[in-house]
Amino acid sequence: MIVLPPVEHVEEQAAVRDFTEFARASMPGLLRYGHVLTGNPHDAADLVQAVLEKVASRWAALVRGNPDPLAYVRRAMANAHVSRWRRRRRENLVADLPDEPAEAGVDRLEHEPLWRALRDLPPRQRAVVVLRFYEGLSEEEIARALGVSRGTVKSQSSKAMASLRARAGEWA
């Protein structure tokens, strides 16, 4: 749960109400998106919370200058996910994910071969695939969201799709 500091100005109160309504309305979709991006519901919830906390602090300015705050939040989630992965990689703290979920009924997608193949992609490739095929963003939009060149988006997408195609042979 996101806890916002008390506010005294009417404009700030309106911004808090607006943000709260936005968060409630978009939470299910953001959690699904985060789950696809991170590979599990627990990391997804952490990612959504971290990004929404940052967005909440500058909500009024964000909605004034951005016609689609949901797209902004999704991009922030992709950037935060890649940043977390890079930080873990530098610190050598990347842990292997278990083949089976720890608790029964976590999500039926956990057992699907395509889901496992997507989860096994490197984080940047996974982010590109999710933004391209789940969110429907263009190469240029993905490049801006991830802070990479359009060529990097193309190469990461190509490598990811080749990996997924190779794994598809295992499912037949």
N, C-alpha and C positions, 0 to 999 in steps of 0.2 A: 504494500500500500504506500502510496506517495503522500507524504505529509508536507503541506505547504505552510510557510510561516504566516502568522496573522497579518492582515493588511488593514490599513486605516483609511486609505483614499477610495472613493467610490469607483474611480476608473480601475484601480487595482483589483477591487472586489469583483467588478464585472469581468476582468481578464481571468481571474481565478475561476469564476463560474463557467466562463467560456471554455477554459482549458479542461476543467473537470468534465464538462459535457462531451468535449472532443475525446478525452481519454476513455470515458465509459463507452462511447459509441464505437470507437475504433479498436478497443482492446482485443476483442476476439480475433479480428483480422491481423492485428499486429502480432499476437501470440502465434497464430498459424504461420505467418511469414517468418517470424523468428525461429520457429521450430524447423522449418525447411532450411533456413539459413544455417543454424547451429548444429542441427542433428539430434537435438533432444529437447523435451519440454522444459526442463529445469534451467538449462542455459538460456533458452528462449525467454523465459520469464525474467531472468537476471538482465538480459540484454534490453528488453523492453523497458524495464524499470529504470535502468541507468540512462537510457536515451530520453525517456519522458521526464526524468528529473532535470536533465540539462535543458530540455525544451521548455519546461514549466517556468524556469527562471527568466526566460526572455520571450514568453508567449505573446504579449501585446505587440512587440516589435515584429515578431515573426509573422503574425497574421496580417499586419498592415502591409508588409512588403512581399507577401507570398500568397498567391491565389489558391495554392493547394498545399496546406500544411501536412496532409497525410503523406504526400509524395516526399516532402522534406523529411519527415520522421522516418520513412522507409529508407531513404538514402543515408540518413544519420545512423540507422541500425546497421546497414551494410558496412559503412565506414568503421563503426565501432567494433563490429565483428572482425573485420580484417585487422584492425589495430590490436585487438586482444590476441588474435592468433600470432601476429608478429611479436608481440611482447612475450607471449609464452614461449615462442620459438627461441627468442634471444635468451631467455632464462632457462631454456632446456626443461621446461615443466610440462611439455605436452604428454599427456597420458593416453594410452591406448583405450579406445572405447570398447566395452564388452560386446560380444556378438549378440547376446540376448539382453533384453531389458531387465533391470533389477527387480521390478515389481510387475505383477501380472496386470494386463490390461492397460499399460501405459498408452500405447497407440498402436493400432493395427498396422500402420505403415512401417513400424520398426521391423516387421517380419517380411516385408516385400523386397524382392531382389533389387528392384530399381532404387528403392529407398536406401538400401545398404550400399549400393554402388555410388549413389549421390553423396552419402555420408562419408565414403572413403576418399572422395576427391579432396585435393588440397583446398584450404579455405578460400583462396582467391578465385580458383576455378569454380568452386561451389557458388561463391557470391556472384560471379559473372553469369552462371547458368540460371541461378534463381532470379536475378534481376532481368535477364533476357526472356526467359520462358515462363516464369511465374508472374513477374510484374509487367512484362511486355515492354520494357524500356528499349530504346534504340542504343546502338553502339556508342554514340556520342553522349547520351544521357548516362550510360553506365560508366564511361570514362570519367565524366565529371563527378559522378557519385563516389567513385573509388579513388579518384585523384591519380589516374594513370592515363596513358595515351590510348588513343583509339586502336592503334596497332597492338597494344598489350591486351586490350579487350578481345580483339580478333584472335590473337594467338592463344590466350587462355581459354576462350570458347572452343577453339579448334581442338586443343589438347583434351579438354573435358569431354567433348563429344566423342573423340576417338576412344577415350578410356571407357565411356559408357557403351559405345558400340561393341568394343572388345568384350566387355562384361555381358552384353546382351546374348552372346553366344553361349554363355553358361546357363541361361534360363531356358533355352529351347529344348 
